[in-house]
Amino acid sequence: MSAQPKAGMDVDAFLAWAEHQPGRYELVDGEVFAMAPQRVRYAETKFSVQLALRAGIREAGLACRMLPDGITVRVDAATCFEPDALVHCDERLGPDATQAPAPIVVVEVLSPSTGQIDTTPKLVEYFWVPSVMHSLIVDPVRRMVIHHRRGTEDLIETRLASTGRLELEPPGLTLTGAALFTESPLAES
């Protein structure tokens, strides 16, 4: 049985609470939200994204790390998210770290339960984090990537890709849209 979270939590209280709870949660404006169970299509796409990021980092020889879901990105004092993958290029995090303090790339894979949240409020809030230069929203059904990039004067530029190259500068990472998806499309679930 899990304890009910307090209303109006800050990120530090939330992380202490969440560490002892079954399941996964995110905190938005002090309110705790449980994350829905994953479908196979979502899980396989998320894993493909993680592998593609890791391979791209190695190929570019970057001093960065891909961190999978489960690592927290603090947006402000009352909001934190767990992206499906992220790229962190600052100093190496300790083995017991639960947060990436300065992610440069965040990735969300769309699912039926999170599509509206991932494409609007969460996208905006990720760019409140000064280190975030790229947000990739991966649509496993349409096999498409929406690449949002922080441009000059904090202007957010958007590009749609399905098979082309994604240039993530900084940190100097190149991916192909096709590498972000499983080898073959999955049947509708």
Residue pairs with C-beta under 8 A, 6 or more apart in sequence:
2 21
2 22
2 23
3 17
3 20
3 21
5 14
5 17
5 25
5 32
6 13
6 17
7 30
7 31
8 30
8 31
8 78
9 17
9 27
9 30
9 31
9 32
9 78
10 30
10 77
10 78
11 27
11 72
11 74
11 76
11 77
11 78
11 79
11 80
14 25
14 27
14 32
14 80
15 72
15 80
15 98
15 99
17 32
18 24
18 25
18 32
19 98
23 34
23 35
24 34
24 35
24 69
24 70
24 82
25 32
25 33
25 34
25 35
26 32
26 33
26 35
26 80
26 81
26 82
27 33
27 78
27 79
27 80
28 78
28 79
28 121
29 78
29 79
30 78
30 79
35 82
36 111
36 113
36 114
38 46
38 111
39 111
39 112
39 189
40 186
40 189
41 140
41 141
41 186
41 189
42 109
42 110
42 111
42 140
44 140
44 182
44 186
45 109
45 138
45 140
45 180
45 181
45 182
46 68
46 69
46 84
46 85
46 109
48 179
48 180
48 181
48 182
49 84
49 85
49 107
49 109
49 136
49 138
49 180
50 66
50 68
50 84
50 85
52 175
52 176
52 179
52 180
53 66
53 85
53 87
53 105
53 107
53 173
53 175
54 66
55 179
56 173
56 174
56 175
56 179
57 64
57 65
57 66
57 87
57 173
59 174
60 171
60 172
60 173
60 174
62 89
62 171
62 172
62 173
63 89
64 87
64 88
64 89
64 104
64 171
64 173
65 87
65 88
65 89
65 92
65 93
66 85
66 86
66 87
67 85
67 86
67 87
67 88
67 93
67 100
67 103
68 84
68 85
69 82
69 83
69 84
69 85
70 82
71 82
71 83
71 86
71 97
71 98
71 99
71 100
72 80
72 81
72 82
72 98
72 99
72 100
73 80
73 81
73 82
73 83
73 86
73 99
73 100
73 103
73 106
73 126
73 129
74 80
74 99
74 101
74 129
75 81
75 125
75 126
75 128
75 129
76 125
76 128
79 125
80 99
81 106
81 122
81 125
81 126
83 103
83 106
83 107
83 108
83 126
84 107
84 108
84 109
84 138
85 106
85 107
86 100
86 103
86 105
86 106
86 107
87 103
87 104
87 105
87 168
87 171
87 173
88 100
88 102
88 103
88 104
89 102
89 104
89 170
89 171
90 101
90 102
90 131
93 100
101 131
102 129
102 131
103 129
103 131
103 132
104 131
104 132
104 133
104 134
104 170
104 171
105 132
105 133
105 134
105 135
105 136
105 168
105 171
105 173
106 126
106 132
106 134
106 135
106 136
107 135
107 136
107 137
107 138
108 114
108 118
108 122
108 135
108 136
108 137
108 138
109 138
109 140
110 118
110 119
110 137
110 138
110 139
110 140
110 141
118 137
119 137
119 146
123 135
123 137
123 148
126 132
126 135
127 135
127 148
127 150
127 154
127 156
132 150
133 149
133 150
133 168
133 170
133 171
134 147
134 148
134 149
134 150
134 168
135 147
135 148
136 145
136 146
136 147
136 148
136 166
136 180
137 145
137 146
137 148
138 144
138 145
138 180
138 181
139 145
139 146
140 181
140 182
140 186
142 162
143 162
143 181
143 185
144 160
144 161
144 162
144 177
145 160
145 161
145 162
145 166
145 177
145 180
146 158
146 159
146 160
147 158
147 159
147 160
147 161
147 166
148 156
148 157
148 158
149 156
149 157
149 158
149 159
149 168
150 156
150 157
151 157
159 166
161 177
162 177
162 178
163 176
163 177
163 178
164 176
164 177
165 174
165 175
165 176
165 177
166 174
166 175
166 176
166 177
167 173
167 174
168 174
168 175
